[in-house]
C-alpha cells in the first residue's frame, strides 16, 4: 500500500524560504514558495522538548489544485539527493489534496519528545506551488477517542441493511432512552455505546464505524447476535512496530493521521470498523441507557455494541483454525500485534509464545483448542486484579480455546470463565451492570491503544495510603550493554498465613512509562528469595512461589485503584502498582513516602538500596533520608534479611539527627500485618533489636566509610537472630545521578 511516485526527476529548490536549513518553533507558521518542476525539500526542522506529548504538524498548500505531501523523519536529516524521502520517513501524510497533517505522539514509534524532527515536502504536478507549514506543541493528555458512526453511508460495504436504523415504528421509552421511534432508539443506543467506550480510550484521530444489519442466514457464525471487525489490516506503516499486522483503528491512531493521508488517495471518510447486528433479533434487543432489570428481558444492545466495537479496535487474533497467521502480500505469514502476545503451555508446562522460534502452525492449532492452555502474556494485563483465573504456572490471562474450534469465538475472546466485556457471550453474566472494558482494556493497550505516561516513574519508597504497612521501593541500578535502564523493585508485605513480614524483589526495565519484572528461568518476575549461608551463592529464588509485578503511570487518572473513595488530595504523583503472588492479584494506587520538598541535597541524600557486596550476597537495606523543615535529617530504614529457616523477613527503624560520618543507633521493630488483599488492617510492632548506621557518603564504593551494625531477634516457628557488622555500599545509583 506504499504510494508510488510518478515524478522522479528532481530539481533544486531556489526559493529563498527553503534555500537554507530553517528551524520552526512551537506555534510558528512558515510560508514558502516551490518553483516549477518536480520538487522535494527537506531543510526544515524543529526540536521537541522532553515534556511535550504531541506535535501537530500541518502542511497547507494555498492552491486547491496542487497535490502537496508531508513527510517527517526523527533525529537525522533526509538523505541527499532526496530520491528516498518516502522510504526514509518515519511518518507521512500523502492524500490527493493540498492539506496534510500528522500528529507526532508520545506513544508512537518513534515517540515524539526529546528529539529533532526533519520535514520533507513534495509537490507533484510540477507547477509553481505556495504553501505554509505550522507546528503546535501539546503537553496535555490526548483526548478521548472520537467515534463517528455512519448509519446510512454504506458505500463499499456488502450486505449492509440500514432499514432498522430508520424504522418509524413507535418506541416506548425505556431505561433513559426516550426516543420516539425504534430507528431513533437504536441509533441513540449505538451512539451511547460508542461514547461509553470513548471514555476508556484515547486517540487524536477519529475512528469511523459503519453500522449495519443483516438477516440471520447471512451471518458468518450460526447463533451470532452481532459481529464486527476491521475494514483493513496494516503492516509496516508509520508509527507501528515492524513486521506486525494491525487493525485499521489502532493503525490510524499510531500513525497520527486519517486513512487517506496515511495510504494516499481521496477516501478520507473510509470506515475503520464494520459492525453488523442480526435483523431477526432487533425486536429482542433492550435499548435502554441504564442497565436492565430482571423485569426487562432482552439482549442488552449497548453491551453488545461495545463488545463488537472492541473487536474492531483490534481484539482480533488473525489466527486460522490450522494455526496459520495473517497473510501479508509483501511479508507472507505475519503475526498480528494480538497474536504476538498469545502463548501456550507445552507438555512440560513451559510457557511458549506464539511468535517464539520454532513454533509451527501445528503448535498454534493445538493451542487454540486446548481449553485452558491458550494464554495472553502481557504482564501489565495479566496480573491486574480482574484476572480471577491467574495461575501459578503462567500468571497470564486465559483466552477462549474451546475443544471444538469456533470461528467467531475461539482465540479472539478472553475465556468465557471471566465476566468480562470481551468474553465470547456477553449476555450470560449481566455485564450491562458496569459496561466497561474491564480486563480487556489492557489487552487493547497491547494491540495499539497503549497510553504513554504522564510523567517519568519516580524512584524511592512508595505506599498506598489505604494499605498502610505495605509498600515498595524502586531504584535505578544503571544501564545494560544496550543502554537500557535497569531498575530494582523491592516489595515488602506479609505472609498470607501468620501475617509475618516477607519481601520480594524484581529486576526489570522501564518502557513506555511502565516497569515490569524480568522473568527468571522459573518464569518468575518478582522472586521470593531464600538464604542458605552454606551455599554459593547463599541467595536463591524460591521456585515454589510465583510472583510478578507491573508498575505504571499510564492512565492513573482512571485506574480503579486511584479512583476509589480514598481522599488522595495533595499527592504529588501516583502510580498504578499491580502485583500477583501465587493465586492472589492486586492493584494499588502508590504515592511517594517522601515528597520532593523533603528530599535532601545530593551529598546528604542516602536514599537507595544498600548491600554488603558479593561476599555476603542476598540481603541489604532500603534507606531513605528525609530533610526536615528545620534543616535536620531523619532516616527510615527497611532491613531485608532472613529467618532461621532462610525465608525472607524484614524489620524497620526510624532515626533522627543523621550527620555524615557519625554513627546513629536506632531500635529495630518487627511488624506483623494483615493480608495484602485487604485495606486498613491491624499492625503490631515488636522491638527486635538495634541497628547502628554510619552514613558517610552516598557511594557504591565499599571503602567509602558507610557501615551497618545490625543485631535483631525474631520469634515464631522460625525464630532466631540476624547479626552482622559490615561495610555497606549502594547497590543502586544515588538519586542525584538521575537528575
N, C-alpha and C positions, 0 to 999 in steps of 0.2 A: 504494500500500500504506500510505498515511498513515492512521492510525487516526482515525475520525470521533468527535467528542464529541456525546453525546446531551443533555448538560446544559449549557445556555448561560446560564441565569440565575445571576447572581453575587450573593453576599452578603459583606459584610466579615467578616474573622476577628476574633473578640473574645477568643480565648484569650490569657491572659497570656503564655504561652510564645511566641506568634507575633505579638504585637501590635507589637513594635518590632524594628528590624534586629538580628540576632543573629549573632555570629561564633562559628564552631565550629572547634576546633583538632584537630590530629592525635591520634587515639586517643579522642576525646571522643564520647560518646553524648548526643544531645539528645532528651528526651522531650517530647511535645506533645499537645494535645487539639484536635480540629477539631469545632466545634459543628454543629448541624443545618443543612441547606441544601447547595447545590452550592458546594463550597468550593475555593478556589485560594489558594496562598500562595507568596510569592517573597522573603521578607525574611530568609532565612538565607544566609550566605556563608562562605567560607573562603579563605585565602590560601596559595598553594603556593610554597615556596622553589624556587630555581633548580636545586638538586641532586636534587630528587625525580623519580623516573622513573614512578611510578604512584600514583594515589589511588583506593582502593576506596571507593565511596560506596554505603551500604546504607540502604534505607528499609524499615522493618518495621512493618506495621500489627498492632496487638495483637489484633484481632478477625478471625478467619479469613474471615468472610463479607463483609468490606469490601474493595472494589477500590480500591487506592490506587496512584498512579503518580508517577514521579520524572522531573524534567527538570533539566538543568544548562546554564548559559549562561556563557560566558567574558567577562570584562572589564567588561561593563556590565549593570546590573540589567534585569530584565524590565520591559516597558512597563506603564504603568497606564492604564486598567484591564487586567486580566490576560486579555483575550479571546484573545490571540495567543500564549499561553505555549508551545503545541506548535510553532508555526511559528518562534518565536524561539530555541528551544532548540538548542544545539549537540550535546547527547547526551540520550538518554532511555532509560527502562525502563518499558514500558507493558503488561505482561502482564495477564491477567484475575485475578491473585492479589493477596494482601496483602503480598507481599515483592518488592522490586525492587532491582536493583544495576547499577552501571556502573563499569567500570574506565576512569578517565581516564588516558591513556597518553602517553608522550613521542614516539611516532611517529605519532600520530593527527592529525587536522585539526579544530580546532587542538590543538597539543601541550599537555600539562597544566602544565608547570612555568613558574614566574615570572609567574603571573597570579592574579587574583582570580576565583573561581567563585561564581556565584549559584545557589541551589537553588530549584526550583519544585516544588510538591506539589499534586496534585489528588486529591480524594476524590469518588467518582462517585455513590454511591447516596443521598446527601442525609441520611444518618443520622449521629448523632454518632460520631466515629472517634478512636481513640487511636493513637499511633504513636511510633516512635523513628527517629532519623537518626544514623548513625555514619560518620565518615571515618577512613581509615587511610592514612598516607603510607608509601611504599615506595621506598627508594633502591637496591635491588638490581636486577640484571638480570632480565628477565622469565623465567619458567620455560619449559622445553622444551614443545613442543606436546603436549597430551594427546589422543590419538586413541581414540575409543570405537567399536569395531567391533560392529555388530549382525549376527549370523549367522542369527537366527531371527525377529526383529521386522521384518517387511517390509510393514507396513501402508501402503497408498497407493502401493506400488511395483509396477508392472505387470511381468508375465513374469519374476518373480523366483523361481527354483528354489533351495531351500535344502537339498535332499536330499544333495548331495555333502558338505556340512558335517557331515552326520550319518551318513555311510557307515560301517557297522560292520565292513567288511572289514578283514582283517589288514594291518598296515603293518610292513614290515621297516625297522628303524631305519637312518637314512642321514644323513650329514653333520651329526651332532649333534642331529637331530630324532628323538627316541626315543619318539614317540607310538605307542600300541599299535594304533590303528585309523586307517584312511585319513581318515575325517572329522576326527579329532583332529589328525592330521598337517597337514591343510590349514588348520585353524584356527590351529594353532601357527605355521605358516609365514606366514599372513596377519598375525598379531599381531607376528611378528618384523619383517616389512616395515614396519608402521606404527611400531614402536619405533625402527627404524633411521632412518627419516625424521625422527622426533621429535627426534633428536639434532642436526639441522641447522636446525631452525626453532623459533621461539618464539611462544607465544600464551597469554594468560590466560583464553581462552575455549576450552573443549573442542570438538573437531571430531568430529562423528559420521559414521561411514561405514556404509552398508548394503551388505553383501557378498552377491552373487547369483551364480547360474549360469544359463546359458540354452543351449538347443540351437542348433547352428550355423545352422539355417535362420531363426532369429530375430535374428541379429546384423545390425547396421547396415552392416557392411562385410565383403565376402567375404574370407576368409582371416584374419580377425582372431583373435588369441589371446584378447584381452580388450578391454574398452572401459570408459570411465568419464567422468563429467562432473559438473558442479554440479547440484544439485537446483533451485535458484532463482537468478535474476540480480537484482542490486540496483542501483538508480540513485538518487542524491540522498538517501541515508540518512546518519545521523550518522556523523562520523568519516571521511568519504570526500570526495575532491575532487569538485566539482560536475560534473554532466552527463557522467558517465563510468560505464560499466557494470562491476560487479564480480561475480565468482563468490561464492557464498554463504560459503565458508570464510574467505577474506580479509575479506569484508564484516563478518562477526561479529567477527573479530579486531580490525578497525579501530574498530568500534562499541563494543567492550569489554563486550558482554553477549550472552546467548544468544538464539536465534531468537524465542521467544515474547515476550521482553522488548523486542526491537527492533521487531517488526512488530505486536505485540498478539496477544491470544488466549491459548489454553491449551496449544498444541502445543510444549511446551518441549523435547521429545525429537525434534524434526524433523531428519531426516538432512540433512547438507550435501553429501555425496558419495555417488553411487550407482555402484557398481563391479560389473561382471559378467564372469565367466570363461566360456569356451566349454565346455560339458559334455563334448562328444566328446573334448576334449583332456585331460580330467582324468587318464587313465592315463599320459599322456606328460610330465606336469609332474614336475620334480625338486623335492622339498620340503625338501631339506637346508638347515640353517642355515649351514653352511660352503660356500664356493664349490665347485662340482662340478669333478671332474677329467675328463680325456678318457675315462676308463673308465666314467664315469657319464653316459650320454646323457640327453637330455630338455630340456625348456624350463624355464629357471630360474624357479620360481614367485615367489620373493621379489623378484627384479629386476623381473619383470613387474608384480607388485602395486605396487611402489614407483613404477614408471612411470605406472601408471593413477591412483594417488593424486595424482601430480604434476599430471595433467590436472584432477582435481577441485579442486586447490588454486589453480587459476587459469591453468594453462598451456593456455588455450583462446582462440582469436582472436575467435570470434563474427563471422567474415567469411565470407560465402557465395561460391559459385563465381562469381557475377556481380559480385562486388566490393561488394555491399551489406552494410550493417552490422546490428548488433543493433537490433531494433525495440522501442523503449520505448513503452508505452501513452501516456505523457504527453509524451515528447520526440521521438517519431519515430525516425529512424535515429540511433543513438547509438554513438559509439566506446566500446570497452571499454578498460580500463587496458592490456590487451595490445596492441590494435590501434593505440593512440596511440604506441606505441614501434616500430611497423613502418615501414619506408621502402623505397624502391626507387631504382635508378639509372636516370635518364632517358637519352634518346638522346645527350646531351652528357656523360654520366657524372656528372651532378649528383645529389647525394643529396636525395631528396624524401620528406618524411614523409607517411604515410597521412592524417594529420589537417591537412595544410597547406591553406590557402585555395586553392580552385580544383581540388583533386584530386577526380576523379569516380569513380563506381563502375567505369567502364570502365578507368580508370588502374589501380585496385586489381586488377581482374580480370586484366589483362595481367601485373601484377607477380607474382601468385600462381601463374603457370605459366611464369615466366621462367627457371627452373632455378637461376641464380646471382645474380639481381638483387634477390631479396627479402631484406631485412636487418633486424636488430634494432639500434637505435642508442643505447641507453643506454650511456654511456661506461664506467661502472664495471663493467658486464657485458662489454662488447665488447673491452676491452683487457686482460682478465686472461690469464694465460699459457696457459690451456686453450683459448683461441681460436686454434687452429692454422691457421685459414683467413683470418686477418686480412689485409686487402688495403690497398694504398696508397690506392686511391680512397676508401675509406669508413671503414676502421678499425672495422668493425661485425661482428656475428655473422651468418653466413649461415643463413637459415631454409629449411625444406623447401618447395620450389616446383617439383615435377616438371611437365614439359610437359603431361602428362595429369593433370588435376585428380583428386585422390583425397580424398573427403570425410572419411575417417578418418585421413588422413596429412598432406595439404597444410596449410601455414601454422602449424598448431598443434604443430609439432615443430621442433627445430633440424635443420639439414641432416644427411642420412644420411652425409655425409662425416666427421662428428665421431663419435668413440667416446664418446658421452655418454648418460646415462640417458634424456634426452628426445629421442633420435633416433627415427625412425619405426619401426625394427625393432630392438628391444633385444637380440635374441639373436644378432646377427651379429658382434659384436666382443667377446664374453666380458666384458660389463660386470659380471657377478656377481663378478668378481675384486675389485672395490672397493666396489660397492653404495653409491655416494654420488651426490648431485645433480650434482656437478661443475660444468660450465659453466652448467647450468640454474639453479643456486641464485641467482645474481644476477638472472636473468630473473624468477624468482619474487619477488625483492625489488621489482621494478618493478611487480608486479601486486597488491601489498597485503601483502607479507611483509617489507618493509624493516625493518631493525633500527636503532633510534636509537643514537646514540653513547653510550659510557660516560663520555666527557668531552669538553670542547671541544678543538678542534685547537690544539696548541701552535704558536708561531712560533719561528723560529730555524733553525740548521743541524742536519741530521739525516743519519744514515748507517745502513747495515745492517752489523753487525759481521762478517758472513760475506762482505762485499764491500768491504773497505777500499779507500779511494782514490776511490770514487764517492760521491755524495750529492746532497742537495737543500737549498735554502734557501727557507723560506716566510715571507712578511712581510705584514703588514696595511697596505694603502695608503689606507684611508679608505672612504667610502660614496659611492654614486652618488646621482642625483637622487631615486630612490625610497627611499633609506635602506638599500639592500642593501650589505653589506660587500664590498669588493673586495680581493683578495689577489694577490700576485705570487709565483710559484714559479719558481726557477731551478734547473735540473737540470745538474749538472756530471758528465761522464763521458768516454768516449774513443771515437774513431772505430773502426768495426769493422775497417777495414784500416789498419795502421800504428800503432794504439794511441796516437795523439797526442790531446791534450786537445780536447774540444769541449763546447759548452754550449747549452742550450735554455732558453726562457723562456715561461711560461704566465701569463696573467692570467685570473682567474676568481672565482667566488663560492663560499661555503661554505653548503650546505644540508643539513640532517639530519646534521650532523657530517661531511660529505664535501666535498672540494674537487674541482672538475673545471675544466679549462681551457676557456674560451670559444672556440669555433671562429671563425677569421677567414674572410675571403672565399674562401680556398682550401680551407676545410673543415679547417683545421689548428688543433688545440687547444693545441699546445706547439711553436711555430715554432723553427726553427734560423735565426738571423738572419745576414745578410750586411752588409758595410760597404763603402761607396764614398764617400770624402771629397768627391768632386766632385758627388755627388748631393744633392738636397734633398727629404726628409731623407737623411742618409747611411746610415741603417739601413733594411733592408727584409727581409721574411720570405722565406726560401728556398722557392720553390714546388715544388722538386724533392724535398723531404724531408718525408714525412708523420710527424707525431708527436702523441701525446696523452698525458695524464696524469690519474690519478684518485687521490686521497689520502683515506683514510677511517680512522676509528676504529671503524667498525661491525664487530662480531663479530671483533675481532682475536684473541680467545682461541681461535677455531677456524679462523683463517686459515692456509692451508697454509704461508705464508711465515713465520709466527710460531710454528709448532708443528713446526719441523724439529728436527734433532738438535743445534742450536747452543745452548750454555748462555747464556740471556738473564736469568739471575737478577740481581736488583737494578736492573733497568731501571725508571725512574720511569714512563714512558709509552711506548706503542708506536703505530705507525700502519701500516696496510697501504698501501704505496706501489706503485701499478700504473702501468706505462708501456708505450707502444707506439711504436716508431720504425721506420718503413718496414715490413719484414716480421718484425721482432723484437718480442716481448712479454715482459714480466717482472713479477713481483710480489715486492716486498721487504718485510721487516719493519724498519721505521725506528724509530730511537730518537734522542733528543736528544744532540747533541755536548756541550752544556753543561748539566749538571744544575741544578736550581733553586737549590741551595746555592751555586753558583758564578756566579750572575747578579749583577752589581754593583748598587749603588744607582742609582736612575734618573738622577741627574745625572752618573754615571760610566759609564752603560751606552750605549755607542756601537753596539750591535748593530743591524744593519739593512742595507738595500740603498741604497748611495750612488751618486750620479751627478753629472755636471758641470752638467746642465741642458740646455735645448733648443738652446743654441748649439753643442753637440757631442754630440747625442743618439745613444744606441746602445751605450755602454759604461759600465762602472762597477765597483763593488766590493761584495762582501759582507764586512762587518766584524763580528766577534764579539769582544766584550771579556769576559774571564774573571777573576773575583775569586779570587785565591789564598788559601790558608788564613792566610797572614801579613798579609793586607790589601792586598798589591800587586796590580797589574793586568797581565794579559797580553792579547795581541791575536792573533787569527787572521784572515788576510785572503785572500780569493779575488778576483783581478782578472780581470774578463771583458772581453777585448779581441779584436783580430783580427790574423790573419797578413797577409803581403804580398799574398795573393790575396783578402783581405777575408772570409775564413772565420773562424768563432769559435774562439778559443783561450783558455785560462785559465792563470794562474800562481798560486802561493800563497806566503805569507810568514808567519812566526811571530815575534813580538817580545815582550819583557818590559820592565817598568818604565814602563808608559804613565802619563803625567801630563798632565792637561788643559792645552792651550796650549803644550806642549813638543814639538818635533819628535822623532820616533823613526825611525831608519833601519834597515831590515831587508833582508837578501838575499832576492831572489825566486827561486823554483825553478819550472822546467817539469817536470811529472811525466808520464812515459809509463806507460800502464797496460795493462789487459787487457780483453777483451770483457765487456760488462755482462751477458751471458748466463752467465758463469762465476762461480765463487766462489774467493776467495783466490788470485788470480793474482799475477804478479810486478809490482812497481812499481819504477821507476827515476827518480831525481830528479837534475836537472842545474841548477846555478846559472846563472841567466839575466840577472841584473841587480840593480837596487836599487829599493826603494820607501821614500820618506820621507813619513810621515804626520804631520800636525799636527791633533790632535783637540781642539777647544776646548769644544764643547757639542753634544749630540745634537739637531740642529735641521734643519728644512727651509729655513731662511733662508740664501741664498747669501752673505750678508755676516756670517755668524756666526763666521768665522775658521777654518773647517775647510779643510784643503788637502792635496793629494796631489801628489807629485813622483815619477813613475814613469819608469823607463828600463830596458826589458827587450829582449833579443835572442833570437830563436828561429831554430833551424836547420831543416834539412829542405828539401823541394822548394819550400815557400812561405816560406823564411826571410826574415827582415827584423827590424824593430825597432818598438817602440811607445814613443814618448817624449811625455810631457805633464807640465806643471807648472801646475796649475789649482786654483781653489777648488772644493770639492765640498760637496754638501748631501745630506741624507737624501731619498731618493725615497719611502720608506715612512715610516709613523709610528713614533716611538720605541716600544719595547716597553712602557714605562711608561704610554703612552697607552691601552693595552688594559686596565689594571688599574683 
